[in-house]
Amino acid sequence: MVKRDETDESHSLRGPIDRPALLTIRDIIDREEPLAAPSLDDYLNPTVLEVPLEDGLCHAESARIDVQWTTRADYKFHYTDADGVNFRWGKHSHDGDYIHVPGNEHYHPPPDATADPDDVEESCIKQSVEALVTRAVLKLWRIAYHAGSYDPLNAASNPP
């Protein structure tokens, strides 16, 4: 089992966790990703949707994606694996720290999902509906999985 990264990001999600959104995300992942086994950390009052994966990217033998979604449609999809690789897609206020990133959608690249403003990128995910964001994350993860590379994780189209 991969341990959850306990480090806090300096920017936080706005609003309380949206349980119905997490249930929607859970159901989509359960239906569409055979390597995943999603579950809420607490069914009645969840703080995160935990998605253990039977395999990770590149050489990682296991991984997990932790998902948070708020009633204000802020979100975080945080991947971490047994090799210590982390990355995440997020949508939330970042206090203008990422001046080269328009809007609130952003991507923290591997290997450590740093919040260093020089490393954070504009996210290729522009949707704000939980079903569309979830499908985009699953597609990007699956393309990277088959490519054996982290490069496709923030690409808006399939690699050649």
Buried (B, 14 or more C-beta within 10 A) or exposed (E): EBEEBEEEBEBEBBEEBBBEBBBBBBEBBBEEBEBBBBBBBEEEEBEBBBBBBEEBBBEBEBBBBBBBBBBBBBBBBBBBBBBEBBBBBBBBEBEEBBEEBEEBBBBBBBEBBBBEEEEBBBBBBEBBEBEEBBBBBBBBBBBBBEBEEBEBBBEEEEEE
